Amino acid sequence: MSGHALYVAAAYAITAVVLAGLIGWILFDQHARKRDLAELEASGVRRRSDKAGKS
């Protein structure tokens, strides 16, 4: 494998690892935010937009 091909393969591998990490982080954070919203709604906290539509 030439030096250039090794560089390109390493660049693709690093990019794939970073993208996989970002996707994993987004999915983990989405789950946490949904859990937070469910807790707030269960405690009686409603969205501000709900109040605006009723007036």
mmCIF entry with sequence, helices, sheets and N, C-alpha, C, O atoms, coordinates in Angstrom:
data_MODEL
# 
_entry.id   MODEL 
# 
_entity.id                         1 
_entity.type                       polymer 
_entity.pdbx_number_of_molecules   1 
# 
_entity_poly.entity_id                      1 
_entity_poly.type                           'polypeptide(L)' 
_entity_poly.nstd_linkage                   no 
_entity_poly.nstd_monomer                   no 
_entity_poly.pdbx_seq_one_letter_code       MSGHALYVAAAYAITAVVLAGLIGWILFDQHARKRDLAELEASGVRRRSDKAGKS 
_entity_poly.pdbx_seq_one_letter_code_can   MSGHALYVAAAYAITAVVLAGLIGWILFDQHARKRDLAELEASGVRRRSDKAGKS 
_entity_poly.pdbx_strand_id                 A 
# 
loop_
_entity_poly_seq.entity_id 
_entity_poly_seq.num 
_entity_poly_seq.mon_id 
_entity_poly_seq.hetero 
1 1  MET n 
1 2  SER n 
1 3  GLY n 
1 4  HIS n 
1 5  ALA n 
1 6  LEU n 
1 7  TYR n 
1 8  VAL n 
1 9  ALA n 
1 10 ALA n 
1 11 ALA n 
1 12 TYR n 
1 13 ALA n 
1 14 ILE n 
1 15 THR n 
1 16 ALA n 
1 17 VAL n 
1 18 VAL n 
1 19 LEU n 
1 20 ALA n 
1 21 GLY n 
1 22 LEU n 
1 23 ILE n 
1 24 GLY n 
1 25 TRP n 
1 26 ILE n 
1 27 LEU n 
1 28 PHE n 
1 29 ASP n 
1 30 GLN n 
1 31 HIS n 
1 32 ALA n 
1 33 ARG n 
1 34 LYS n 
1 35 ARG n 
1 36 ASP n 
1 37 LEU n 
1 38 ALA n 
1 39 GLU n 
1 40 LEU n 
1 41 GLU n 
1 42 ALA n 
1 43 SER n 
1 44 GLY n 
1 45 VAL n 
1 46 ARG n 
1 47 ARG n 
1 48 ARG n 
1 49 SER n 
1 50 ASP n 
1 51 LYS n 
1 52 ALA n 
1 53 GLY n 
1 54 LYS n 
1 55 SER n 
# 
_struct_asym.id          A 
_struct_asym.entity_id   1 
# 
loop_
_struct_conf.conf_type_id 
_struct_conf.id 
_struct_conf.pdbx_PDB_helix_id 
_struct_conf.beg_label_comp_id 
_struct_conf.beg_label_asym_id 
_struct_conf.beg_label_seq_id 
_struct_conf.pdbx_beg_PDB_ins_code 
_struct_conf.end_label_comp_id 
_struct_conf.end_label_asym_id 
_struct_conf.end_label_seq_id 
_struct_conf.pdbx_end_PDB_ins_code 
_struct_conf.beg_auth_comp_id 
_struct_conf.beg_auth_asym_id 
_struct_conf.beg_auth_seq_id 
_struct_conf.end_auth_comp_id 
_struct_conf.end_auth_asym_id 
_struct_conf.end_auth_seq_id 
_struct_conf.pdbx_PDB_helix_class 
_struct_conf.details 
_struct_conf.pdbx_PDB_helix_length 
HELX_P HELX_P1 AA1 GLY A 3  ? ALA A 42 ? GLY A 3  ALA A 42 1 ? 40 
HELX_P HELX_P2 AA2 ARG A 48 ? LYS A 54 ? ARG A 48 LYS A 54 1 ? 7  
# 
_struct_conf_type.id          HELX_P 
_struct_conf_type.criteria    ? 
_struct_conf_type.reference   ? 
# 
loop_
_atom_site.group_PDB 
_atom_site.id 
_atom_site.type_symbol 
_atom_site.label_atom_id 
_atom_site.label_alt_id 
_atom_site.label_comp_id 
_atom_site.label_asym_id 
_atom_site.label_entity_id 
_atom_site.label_seq_id 
_atom_site.pdbx_PDB_ins_code 
_atom_site.Cartn_x 
_atom_site.Cartn_y 
_atom_site.Cartn_z 
_atom_site.occupancy 
_atom_site.B_iso_or_equiv 
_atom_site.pdbx_formal_charge 
_atom_site.auth_seq_id 
_atom_site.auth_comp_id 
_atom_site.auth_asym_id 
_atom_site.auth_atom_id 
_atom_site.pdbx_PDB_model_num 
ATOM 1   N N  . MET A 1 1  ? 0.852   -1.170 0.000  1.00 0.00 ? 1  MET A N  1 
ATOM 2   C CA . MET A 1 1  ? 0.000   0.000  0.000  1.00 0.00 ? 1  MET A CA 1 
ATOM 3   C C  . MET A 1 1  ? 0.899   1.235  0.000  1.00 0.00 ? 1  MET A C  1 
ATOM 4   O O  . MET A 1 1  ? 1.803   1.365  0.825  1.00 0.00 ? 1  MET A O  1 
ATOM 5   N N  . SER A 1 2  ? 0.633   2.128  -0.936 1.00 0.00 ? 2  SER A N  1 
ATOM 6   C CA . SER A 1 2  ? 1.461   3.326  -1.035 1.00 0.00 ? 2  SER A CA 1 
ATOM 7   C C  . SER A 1 2  ? 1.131   4.305  0.092  1.00 0.00 ? 2  SER A C  1 
ATOM 8   O O  . SER A 1 2  ? 0.123   4.168  0.787  1.00 0.00 ? 2  SER A O  1 
ATOM 9   N N  . GLY A 1 3  ? 1.987   5.270  0.247  1.00 0.00 ? 3  GLY A N  1 
ATOM 10  C CA . GLY A 1 3  ? 1.796   6.261  1.301  1.00 0.00 ? 3  GLY A CA 1 
ATOM 11  C C  . GLY A 1 3  ? 0.507   7.046  1.120  1.00 0.00 ? 3  GLY A C  1 
ATOM 12  O O  . GLY A 1 3  ? -0.184  7.371  2.086  1.00 0.00 ? 3  GLY A O  1 
ATOM 13  N N  . HIS A 1 4  ? 0.198   7.346  -0.140 1.00 0.00 ? 4  HIS A N  1 
ATOM 14  C CA . HIS A 1 4  ? -1.022  8.105  -0.416 1.00 0.00 ? 4  HIS A CA 1 
ATOM 15  C C  . HIS A 1 4  ? -2.266  7.284  -0.084 1.00 0.00 ? 4  HIS A C  1 
ATOM 16  O O  . HIS A 1 4  ? -3.211  7.800  0.514  1.00 0.00 ? 4  HIS A O  1 
ATOM 17  N N  . ALA A 1 5  ? -2.268  6.026  -0.464 1.00 0.00 ? 5  ALA A N  1 
ATOM 18  C CA . ALA A 1 5  ? -3.422  5.162  -0.188 1.00 0.00 ? 5  ALA A CA 1 
ATOM 19  C C  . ALA A 1 5  ? -3.602  4.968  1.318  1.00 0.00 ? 5  ALA A C  1 
ATOM 20  O O  . ALA A 1 5  ? -4.728  4.916  1.812  1.00 0.00 ? 5  ALA A O  1 
ATOM 21  N N  . LEU A 1 6  ? -2.498  4.861  2.038  1.00 0.00 ? 6  LEU A N  1 
ATOM 22  C CA . LEU A 1 6  ? -2.575  4.726  3.491  1.00 0.00 ? 6  LEU A CA 1 
ATOM 23  C C  . LEU A 1 6  ? -3.178  5.987  4.122  1.00 0.00 ? 6  LEU A C  1 
ATOM 24  O O  . LEU A 1 6  ? -3.994  5.902  5.039  1.00 0.00 ? 6  LEU A O  1 
ATOM 25  N N  . TYR A 1 7  ? -2.771  7.142  3.627  1.00 0.00 ? 7  TYR A N  1 
ATOM 26  C CA . TYR A 1 7  ? -3.312  8.411  4.112  1.00 0.00 ? 7  TYR A CA 1 
ATOM 27  C C  . TYR A 1 7  ? -4.818  8.492  3.855  1.00 0.00 ? 7  TYR A C  1 
ATOM 28  O O  . TYR A 1 7  ? -5.582  8.876  4.741  1.00 0.00 ? 7  TYR A O  1 
ATOM 29  N N  . VAL A 1 8  ? -5.235  8.136  2.659  1.00 0.00 ? 8  VAL A N  1 
ATOM 30  C CA . VAL A 1 8  ? -6.651  8.194  2.299  1.00 0.00 ? 8  VAL A CA 1 
ATOM 31  C C  . VAL A 1 8  ? -7.455  7.211  3.151  1.00 0.00 ? 8  VAL A C  1 
ATOM 32  O O  . VAL A 1 8  ? -8.532  7.555  3.639  1.00 0.00 ? 8  VAL A O  1 
ATOM 33  N N  . ALA A 1 9  ? -6.946  5.998  3.334  1.00 0.00 ? 9  ALA A N  1 
ATOM 34  C CA . ALA A 1 9  ? -7.643  4.999  4.147  1.00 0.00 ? 9  ALA A CA 1 
ATOM 35  C C  . ALA A 1 9  ? -7.766  5.475  5.594  1.00 0.00 ? 9  ALA A C  1 
ATOM 36  O O  . ALA A 1 9  ? -8.813  5.300  6.216  1.00 0.00 ? 9  ALA A O  1 
ATOM 37  N N  . ALA A 1 10 ? -6.714  6.071  6.128  1.00 0.00 ? 10 ALA A N  1 
ATOM 38  C CA . ALA A 1 10 ? -6.758  6.586  7.498  1.00 0.00 ? 10 ALA A CA 1 
ATOM 39  C C  . ALA A 1 10 ? -7.757  7.733  7.617  1.00 0.00 ? 10 ALA A C  1 
ATOM 40  O O  . ALA A 1 10 ? -8.477  7.827  8.610  1.00 0.00 ? 10 ALA A O  1 
ATOM 41  N N  . ALA A 1 11 ? -7.804  8.599  6.619  1.00 0.00 ? 11 ALA A N  1 
ATOM 42  C CA . ALA A 1 11 ? -8.745  9.718  6.639  1.00 0.00 ? 11 ALA A CA 1 
ATOM 43  C C  . ALA A 1 11 ? -10.188 9.212  6.632  1.00 0.00 ? 11 ALA A C  1 
ATOM 44  O O  . ALA A 1 11 ? -11.032 9.713  7.374  1.00 0.00 ? 11 ALA A O  1 
ATOM 45  N N  . TYR A 1 12 ? -10.460 8.223  5.794  1.00 0.00 ? 12 TYR A N  1 
ATOM 46  C CA . TYR A 1 12 ? -11.810 7.650  5.756  1.00 0.00 ? 12 TYR A CA 1 
ATOM 47  C C  . TYR A 1 12 ? -12.149 6.957  7.075  1.00 0.00 ? 12 TYR A C  1 
ATOM 48  O O  . TYR A 1 12 ? -13.274 7.073  7.561  1.00 0.00 ? 12 TYR A O  1 
ATOM 49  N N  . ALA A 1 13 ? -11.207 6.251  7.645  1.00 0.00 ? 13 ALA A N  1 
ATOM 50  C CA . ALA A 1 13 ? -11.455 5.548  8.906  1.00 0.00 ? 13 ALA A CA 1 
ATOM 51  C C  . ALA A 1 13 ? -11.739 6.537  10.037 1.00 0.00 ? 13 ALA A C  1 
ATOM 52  O O  . ALA A 1 13 ? -12.664 6.335  10.823 1.00 0.00 ? 13 ALA A O  1 
ATOM 53  N N  . ILE A 1 14 ? -10.955 7.589  10.117 1.00 0.00 ? 14 ILE A N  1 
ATOM 54  C CA . ILE A 1 14 ? -11.168 8.599  11.155 1.00 0.00 ? 14 ILE A CA 1 
ATOM 55  C C  . ILE A 1 14 ? -12.523 9.274  10.966 1.00 0.00 ? 14 ILE A C  1 
ATOM 56  O O  . ILE A 1 14 ? -13.243 9.509  11.937 1.00 0.00 ? 14 ILE A O  1 
ATOM 57  N N  . THR A 1 15 ? -12.866 9.585  9.727  1.00 0.00 ? 15 THR A N  1 
ATOM 58  C CA . THR A 1 15 ? -14.157 10.207 9.442  1.00 0.00 ? 15 THR A CA 1 
ATOM 59  C C  . THR A 1 15 ? -15.307 9.296  9.840  1.00 0.00 ? 15 THR A C  1 
ATOM 60  O O  . THR A 1 15 ? -16.292 9.756  10.419 1.00 0.00 ? 15 THR A O  1 
ATOM 61  N N  . ALA A 1 16 ? -15.191 8.012  9.537  1.00 0.00 ? 16 ALA A N  1 
ATOM 62  C CA . ALA A 1 16 ? -16.242 7.054  9.892  1.00 0.00 ? 16 ALA A CA 1 
ATOM 63  C C  . ALA A 1 16 ? -16.402 6.958  11.405 1.00 0.00 ? 16 ALA A C  1 
ATOM 64  O O  . ALA A 1 16 ? -17.526 6.897  11.904 1.00 0.00 ? 16 ALA A O  1 
ATOM 65  N N  . VAL A 1 17 ? -15.296 6.944  12.138 1.00 0.00 ? 17 VAL A N  1 
ATOM 66  C CA . VAL A 1 17 ? -15.359 6.859  13.601 1.00 0.00 ? 17 VAL A CA 1 
ATOM 67  C C  . VAL A 1 17 ? -16.004 8.118  14.183 1.00 0.00 ? 17 VAL A C  1 
ATOM 68  O O  . VAL A 1 17 ? -16.834 8.028  15.088 1.00 0.00 ? 17 VAL A O  1 
ATOM 69  N N  . VAL A 1 18 ? -15.632 9.274  13.675 1.00 0.00 ? 18 VAL A N  1 
ATOM 70  C CA . VAL A 1 18 ? -16.201 10.529 14.171 1.00 0.00 ? 18 VAL A CA 1 
ATOM 71  C C  . VAL A 1 18 ? -17.695 10.602 13.866 1.00 0.00 ? 18 VAL A C  1 
ATOM 72  O O  . VAL A 1 18 ? -18.482 10.986 14.731 1.00 0.00 ? 18 VAL A O  1 
ATOM 73  N N  . LEU A 1 19 ? -18.093 10.240 12.651 1.00 0.00 ? 19 LEU A N  1 
ATOM 74  C CA . LEU A 1 19 ? -19.512 10.263 12.302 1.00 0.00 ? 19 LEU A CA 1 
ATOM 75  C C  . LEU A 1 19 ? -20.315 9.280  13.148 1.00 0.00 ? 19 LEU A C  1 
ATOM 76  O O  . LEU A 1 19 ? -21.420 9.604  13.585 1.00 0.00 ? 19 LEU A O  1 
ATOM 77  N N  . ALA A 1 20 ? -19.782 8.098  13.381 1.00 0.00 ? 20 ALA A N  1 
ATOM 78  C CA . ALA A 1 20 ? -20.468 7.118  14.227 1.00 0.00 ? 20 ALA A CA 1 
ATOM 79  C C  . ALA A 1 20 ? -20.613 7.657  15.649 1.00 0.00 ? 20 ALA A C  1 
ATOM 80  O O  . ALA A 1 20 ? -21.654 7.472  16.280 1.00 0.00 ? 20 ALA A O  1 
ATOM 81  N N  . GLY A 1 21 ? -19.580 8.318  16.152 1.00 0.00 ? 21 GLY A N  1 
ATOM 82  C CA . GLY A 1 21 ? -19.651 8.914  17.484 1.00 0.00 ? 21 GLY A CA 1 
ATOM 83  C C  . GLY A 1 21 ? -20.698 10.012 17.566 1.00 0.00 ? 21 GLY A C  1 
ATOM 84  O O  . GLY A 1 21 ? -21.436 10.095 18.548 1.00 0.00 ? 21 GLY A O  1 
ATOM 85  N N  . LEU A 1 22 ? -20.767 10.853 16.546 1.00 0.00 ? 22 LEU A N  1 
ATOM 86  C CA . LEU A 1 22 ? -21.768 11.920 16.535 1.00 0.00 ? 22 LEU A CA 1 
ATOM 87  C C  . LEU A 1 22 ? -23.182 11.362 16.467 1.00 0.00 ? 22 LEU A C  1 
ATOM 88  O O  . LEU A 1 22 ? -24.076 11.850 17.158 1.00 0.00 ? 22 LEU A O  1 
ATOM 89  N N  . ILE A 1 23 ? -23.390 10.353 15.648 1.00 0.00 ? 23 ILE A N  1 
ATOM 90  C CA . ILE A 1 23 ? -24.711 9.733  15.545 1.00 0.00 ? 23 ILE A CA 1 
ATOM 91  C C  . ILE A 1 23 ? -25.100 9.100  16.878 1.00 0.00 ? 23 ILE A C  1 
ATOM 92  O O  . ILE A 1 23 ? -26.237 9.241  17.328 1.00 0.00 ? 23 ILE A O  1 
ATOM 93  N N  . GLY A 1 24 ? -24.161 8.407  17.504 1.00 0.00 ? 24 GLY A N  1 
ATOM 94  C CA . GLY A 1 24 ? -24.434 7.813  18.810 1.00 0.00 ? 24 GLY A CA 1 
ATOM 95  C C  . GLY A 1 24 ? -24.765 8.855  19.857 1.00 0.00 ? 24 GLY A C  1 
ATOM 96  O O  . GLY A 1 24 ? -25.682 8.667  20.656 1.00 0.00 ? 24 GLY A O  1 
ATOM 97  N N  . TRP A 1 25 ? -24.028 9.950  19.858 1.00 0.00 ? 25 TRP A N  1 
ATOM 98  C CA . TRP A 1 25 ? -24.268 11.027 20.819 1.00 0.00 ? 25 TRP A CA 1 
ATOM 99  C C  . TRP A 1 25 ? -25.651 11.645 20.597 1.00 0.00 ? 25 TRP A C  1 
ATOM 100 O O  . TRP A 1 25 ? -26.370 11.912 21.559 1.00 0.00 ? 25 TRP A O  1 
ATOM 101 N N  . ILE A 1 26 ? -26.023 11.871 19.344 1.00 0.00 ? 26 ILE A N  1 
ATOM 102 C CA . ILE A 1 26 ? -27.327 12.446 19.030 1.00 0.00 ? 26 ILE A CA 1 
ATOM 103 C C  . ILE A 1 26 ? -28.445 11.526 19.514 1.00 0.00 ? 26 ILE A C  1 
ATOM 104 O O  . ILE A 1 26 ? -29.415 11.992 20.111 1.00 0.00 ? 26 ILE A O  1 
ATOM 105 N N  . LEU A 1 27 ? -28.317 10.231 19.261 1.00 0.00 ? 27 LEU A N  1 
ATOM 106 C CA . LEU A 1 27 ? -29.347 9.282  19.692 1.00 0.00 ? 27 LEU A CA 1 
ATOM 107 C C  . LEU A 1 27 ? -29.437 9.212  21.214 1.00 0.00 ? 27 LEU A C  1 
ATOM 108 O O  . LEU A 1 27 ? -30.534 9.164  21.770 1.00 0.00 ? 27 LEU A O  1 
ATOM 109 N N  . PHE A 1 28 ? -28.294 9.207  21.885 1.00 0.00 ? 28 PHE A N  1 
ATOM 110 C CA . PHE A 1 28 ? -28.275 9.192  23.349 1.00 0.00 ? 28 PHE A CA 1 
ATOM 111 C C  . PHE A 1 28 ? -28.921 10.454 23.914 1.00 0.00 ? 28 PHE A C  1 
ATOM 112 O O  . PHE A 1 28 ? -29.714 10.382 24.852 1.00 0.00 ? 28 PHE A O  1 
ATOM 113 N N  . ASP A 1 29 ? -28.583 11.604 23.345 1.00 0.00 ? 29 ASP A N  1 
ATOM 114 C CA . ASP A 1 29 ? -29.123 12.875 23.820 1.00 0.00 ? 29 ASP A CA 1 
ATOM 115 C C  . ASP A 1 29 ? -30.623 12.971 23.532 1.00 0.00 ? 29 ASP A C  1 
ATOM 116 O O  . ASP A 1 29 ? -31.377 13.508 24.345 1.00 0.00 ? 29 ASP A O  1 
ATOM 117 N N  . GLN A 1 30 ? -31.056 12.457 22.385 1.00 0.00 ? 30 GLN A N  1 
ATOM 118 C CA . GLN A 1 30 ? -32.478 12.458 22.062 1.00 0.00 ? 30 GLN A CA 1 
ATOM 119 C C  . GLN A 1 30 ? -33.262 11.661 23.106 1.00 0.00 ? 30 GLN A C  1 
ATOM 120 O O  . GLN A 1 30 ? -34.324 12.091 23.557 1.00 0.00 ? 30 GLN A O  1 
ATOM 121 N N  . HIS A 1 31 ? -32.740 10.521 23.477 1.00 0.00 ? 31 HIS A N  1 
ATOM 122 C CA . HIS A 1 31 ? -33.399 9.688  24.487 1.00 0.00 ? 31 HIS A CA 1 
ATOM 123 C C  . HIS A 1 31 ? -33.475 10.433 25.826 1.00 0.00 ? 31 HIS A C  1 
ATOM 124 O O  . HIS A 1 31 ? -34.499 10.383 26.507 1.00 0.00 ? 31 HIS A O  1 
ATOM 125 N N  . ALA A 1 32 ? -32.407 11.114 26.195 1.00 0.00 ? 32 ALA A N  1 
ATOM 126 C CA . ALA A 1 32 ? -32.382 11.861 27.457 1.00 0.00 ? 32 ALA A CA 1 
ATOM 127 C C  . ALA A 1 32 ? -33.375 13.021 27.428 1.00 0.00 ? 32 ALA A C  1 
ATOM 128 O O  . ALA A 1 32 ? -34.061 13.264 28.421 1.00 0.00 ? 32 ALA A O  1 
ATOM 129 N N  . ARG A 1 33 ? -33.465 13.745 26.304 1.00 0.00 ? 33 ARG A N  1 
ATOM 130 C CA . ARG A 1 33 ? -34.405 14.871 26.216 1.00 0.00 ? 33 ARG A CA 1 
ATOM 131 C C  . ARG A 1 33 ? -35.848 14.384 26.243 1.00 0.00 ? 33 ARG A C  1 
ATOM 132 O O  . ARG A 1 33 ? -36.701 15.027 26.854 1.00 0.00 ? 33 ARG A O  1 
ATOM 133 N N  . LYS A 1 34 ? -36.136 13.261 25.592 1.00 0.00 ? 34 LYS A N  1 
ATOM 134 C CA . LYS A 1 34 ? -37.494 12.709 25.640 1.00 0.00 ? 34 LYS A CA 1 
ATOM 135 C C  . LYS A 1 34 ? -37.860 12.313 27.066 1.00 0.00 ? 34 LYS A C  1 
ATOM 136 O O  . LYS A 1 34 ? -38.997 12.511 27.496 1.00 0.00 ? 34 LYS A O  1 
ATOM 137 N N  . ARG A 1 35 ? -36.904 11.754 27.796 1.00 0.00 ? 35 ARG A N  1 
ATOM 138 C CA . ARG A 1 35 ? -37.144 11.383 29.187 1.00 0.00 ? 35 ARG A CA 1 
ATOM 139 C C  . ARG A 1 35 ? -37.397 12.636 30.029 1.00 0.00 ? 35 ARG A C  1 
ATOM 140 O O  . ARG A 1 35 ? -38.295 12.642 30.871 1.00 0.00 ? 35 ARG A O  1 
ATOM 141 N N  . ASP A 1 36 ? -36.615 13.692 29.807 1.00 0.00 ? 36 ASP A N  1 
ATOM 142 C CA . ASP A 1 36 ? -36.818 14.948 30.530 1.00 0.00 ? 36 ASP A CA 1 
ATOM 143 C C  . ASP A 1 36 ? -38.201 15.536 30.241 1.00 0.00 ? 36 ASP A C  1 
ATOM 144 O O  . ASP A 1 36 ? -38.886 15.991 31.158 1.00 0.00 ? 36 ASP A O  1 
ATOM 145 N N  . LEU A 1 37 ? -38.612 15.527 28.972 1.00 0.00 ? 37 LEU A N  1 
ATOM 146 C CA . LEU A 1 37 ? -39.927 16.056 28.620 1.00 0.00 ? 37 LEU A CA 1 
ATOM 147 C C  . LEU A 1 37 ? -41.047 15.242 29.250 1.00 0.00 ? 37 LEU A C  1 
ATOM 148 O O  . LEU A 1 37 ? -42.041 15.800 29.715 1.00 0.00 ? 37 LEU A O  1 
ATOM 149 N N  . ALA A 1 38 ? -40.888 13.932 29.267 1.00 0.00 ? 38 ALA A N  1 
ATOM 150 C CA . ALA A 1 38 ? -41.908 13.077 29.879 1.00 0.00 ? 38 ALA A CA 1 
ATOM 151 C C  . ALA A 1 38 ? -42.027 13.369 31.374 1.00 0.00 ? 38 ALA A C  1 
ATOM 152 O O  . ALA A 1 38 ? -43.134 13.399 31.911 1.00 0.00 ? 38 ALA A O  1 
ATOM 153 N N  . GLU A 1 39 ? -40.902 13.582 32.045 1.00 0.00 ? 39 GLU A N  1 
ATOM 154 C CA . GLU A 1 39 ? -40.930 13.912 33.472 1.00 0.00 ? 39 GLU A CA 1 
ATOM 155 C C  . GLU A 1 39 ? -41.611 15.257 33.714 1.00 0.00 ? 39 GLU A C  1 
ATOM 156 O O  . GLU A 1 39 ? -42.393 15.397 34.654 1.00 0.00 ? 39 GLU A O  1 
ATOM 157 N N  . LEU A 1 40 ? -41.318 16.238 32.877 1.00 0.00 ? 40 LEU A N  1 
ATOM 158 C CA . LEU A 1 40 ? -41.945 17.553 33.029 1.00 0.00 ? 40 LEU A CA 1 
ATOM 159 C C  . LEU A 1 40 ? -43.447 17.478 32.791 1.00 0.00 ? 40 LEU A C  1 
ATOM 160 O O  . LEU A 1 40 ? -44.224 18.058 33.551 1.00 0.00 ? 40 LEU A O  1 
ATOM 161 N N  . GLU A 1 41 ? -43.860 16.776 31.753 1.00 0.00 ? 41 GLU A N  1 
ATOM 162 C CA . GLU A 1 41 ? -45.285 16.662 31.471 1.00 0.00 ? 41 GLU A CA 1 
ATOM 163 C C  . GLU A 1 41 ? -46.004 15.879 32.565 1.00 0.00 ? 41 GLU A C  1 
ATOM 164 O O  . GLU A 1 41 ? -47.153 16.182 32.887 1.00 0.00 ? 41 GLU A O  1 
ATOM 165 N N  . ALA A 1 42 ? -45.347 14.883 33.135 1.00 0.00 ? 42 ALA A N  1 
ATOM 166 C CA . ALA A 1 42 ? -45.953 14.106 34.220 1.00 0.00 ? 42 ALA A CA 1 
ATOM 167 C C  . ALA A 1 42 ? -46.116 14.951 35.482 1.00 0.00 ? 42 ALA A C  1 
ATOM 168 O O  . ALA A 1 42 ? -47.034 14.721 36.270 1.00 0.00 ? 42 ALA A O  1 
ATOM 169 N N  . SER A 1 43 ? -45.227 15.928 35.675 1.00 0.00 ? 43 SER A N  1 
ATOM 170 C CA . SER A 1 43 ? -45.317 16.776 36.865 1.00 0.00 ? 43 SER A CA 1 
ATOM 171 C C  . SER A 1 43 ? -46.277 17.945 36.666 1.00 0.00 ? 43 SER A C  1 
ATOM 172 O O  . SER A 1 43 ? -46.471 18.743 37.582 1.00 0.00 ? 43 SER A O  1 
ATOM 173 N N  . GLY A 1 44 ? -46.875 18.055 35.489 1.00 0.00 ? 44 GLY A N  1 
ATOM 174 C CA . GLY A 1 44 ? -47.870 19.096 35.253 1.00 0.00 ? 44 GLY A CA 1 
ATOM 175 C C  . GLY A 1 44 ? -47.359 20.302 34.508 1.00 0.00 ? 44 GLY A C  1 
ATOM 176 O O  . GLY A 1 44 ? -48.133 21.222 34.242 1.00 0.00 ? 44 GLY A O  1 
ATOM 177 N N  . VAL A 1 45 ? -46.096 20.338 34.161 1.00 0.00 ? 45 VAL A N  1 
ATOM 178 C CA . VAL A 1 45 ? -45.550 21.463 33.415 1.00 0.00 ? 45 VAL A CA 1 
ATOM 179 C C  . VAL A 1 45 ? -45.967 21.305 31.958 1.00 0.00 ? 45 VAL A C  1 
ATOM 180 O O  . VAL A 1 45 ? -45.775 20.250 31.355 1.00 0.00 ? 45 VAL A O  1 
ATOM 181 N N  . ARG A 1 46 ? -46.537 22.364 31.406 1.00 0.00 ? 46 ARG A N  1 
ATOM 182 C CA . ARG A 1 46 ? -46.979 22.327 30.017 1.00 0.00 ? 46 ARG A CA 1 
ATOM 183 C C  . ARG A 1 46 ? -46.159 23.306 29.188 1.00 0.00 ? 46 ARG A C  1 
ATOM 184 O O  . ARG A 1 46 ? -45.442 24.148 29.729 1.00 0.00 ? 46 ARG A O  1 
ATOM 185 N N  . ARG A 1 47 ? -46.271 23.186 27.898 1.00 0.00 ? 47 ARG A N  1 
ATOM 186 C CA . ARG A 1 47 ? -45.527 24.061 26.991 1.00 0.00 ? 47 ARG A CA 1 
ATOM 187 C C  . ARG A 1 47 ? -46.156 25.446 26.961 1.00 0.00 ? 47 ARG A C  1 
ATOM 188 O O  . ARG A 1 47 ? -47.367 25.593 27.127 1.00 0.00 ? 47 ARG A O  1 
ATOM 189 N N  . ARG A 1 48 ? -45.325 26.455 26.748 1.00 0.00 ? 48 ARG A N  1 
ATOM 190 C CA . ARG A 1 48 ? -45.828 27.826 26.658 1.00 0.00 ? 48 ARG A CA 1 
ATOM 191 C C  . ARG A 1 48 ? -46.759 27.989 25.467 1.00 0.00 ? 48 ARG A C  1 
ATOM 192 O O  . ARG A 1 48 ? -47.699 28.783 25.517 1.00 0.00 ? 48 ARG A O  1 
ATOM 193 N N  . SER A 1 49 ? -46.508 27.248 24.402 1.00 0.00 ? 49 SER A N  1 
ATOM 194 C CA . SER A 1 49 ? -47.352 27.364 23.218 1.00 0.00 ? 49 SER A CA 1 
ATOM 195 C C  . SER A 1 49 ? -48.771 26.885 23.496 1.00 0.00 ? 49 SER A C  1 
ATOM 196 O O  . SER A 1 49 ? -49.705 27.336 22.832 1.00 0.00 ? 49 SER A O  1 
ATOM 197 N N  . ASP A 1 50 ? -48.963 25.981 24.463 1.00 0.00 ? 50 ASP A N  1 
ATOM 198 C CA . ASP A 1 50 ? -50.311 25.543 24.829 1.00 0.00 ? 50 ASP A CA 1 
ATOM 199 C C  . ASP A 1 50 ? -51.114 26.701 25.414 1.00 0.00 ? 50 ASP A C  1 
ATOM 200 O O  . ASP A 1 50 ? -52.307 26.824 25.134 1.00 0.00 ? 50 ASP A O  1 
ATOM 201 N N  . LYS A 1 51 ? -50.483 27.547 26.219 1.00 0.00 ? 51 LYS A N  1 
ATOM 202 C CA . LYS A 1 51 ? -51.159 28.694 26.823 1.00 0.00 ? 51 LYS A CA 1 
ATOM 203 C C  . LYS A 1 51 ? -51.507 29.737 25.766 1.00 0.00 ? 51 LYS A C  1 
ATOM 204 O O  . LYS A 1 51 ? -52.577 30.341 25.825 1.00 0.00 ? 51 LYS A O  1 
ATOM 205 N N  . ALA A 1 52 ? -50.617 29.953 24.804 1.00 0.00 ? 52 ALA A N  1 
ATOM 206 C CA . ALA A 1 52 ? -50.832 30.970 23.781 1.00 0.00 ? 52 ALA A CA 1 
ATOM 207 C C  . ALA A 1 52 ? -52.030 30.622 22.904 1.00 0.00 ? 52 ALA A C  1 
ATOM 208 O O  . ALA A 1 52 ? -52.747 31.522 22.467 1.00 0.00 ? 52 ALA A O  1 
ATOM 209 N N  . GLY A 1 53 ? -52.260 29.364 22.643 1.00 0.00 ? 53 GLY A N  1 
ATOM 210 C CA . GLY A 1 53 ? -53.368 28.960 21.798 1.00 0.00 ? 53 GLY A CA 1 
ATOM 211 C C  . GLY A 1 53 ? -54.717 29.079 22.467 1.00 0.00 ? 53 GLY A C  1 
ATOM 212 O O  . GLY A 1 53 ? -55.735 29.143 21.777 1.00 0.00 ? 53 GLY A O  1 
ATOM 213 N N  . LYS A 1 54 ? -54.763 29.113 23.792 1.00 0.00 ? 54 LYS A N  1 
ATOM 214 C CA . LYS A 1 54 ? -56.025 29.153 24.528 1.00 0.00 ? 54 LYS A CA 1 
ATOM 215 C C  . LYS A 1 54 ? -56.542 30.571 24.740 1.00 0.00 ? 54 LYS A C  1 
ATOM 216 O O  . LYS A 1 54 ? -57.714 30.746 25.071 1.00 0.00 ? 54 LYS A O  1 
ATOM 217 N N  . SER A 1 55 ? -55.695 31.596 24.557 1.00 0.00 ? 55 SER A N  1 
ATOM 218 C CA . SER A 1 55 ? -56.141 32.960 24.853 1.00 0.00 ? 55 SER A CA 1 
ATOM 219 C C  . SER A 1 55 ? -56.782 33.645 23.681 1.00 0.00 ? 55 SER A C  1 
ATOM 220 O O  . SER A 1 55 ? -57.202 34.797 23.793 1.00 0.00 ? 55 SER A O  1 
# 
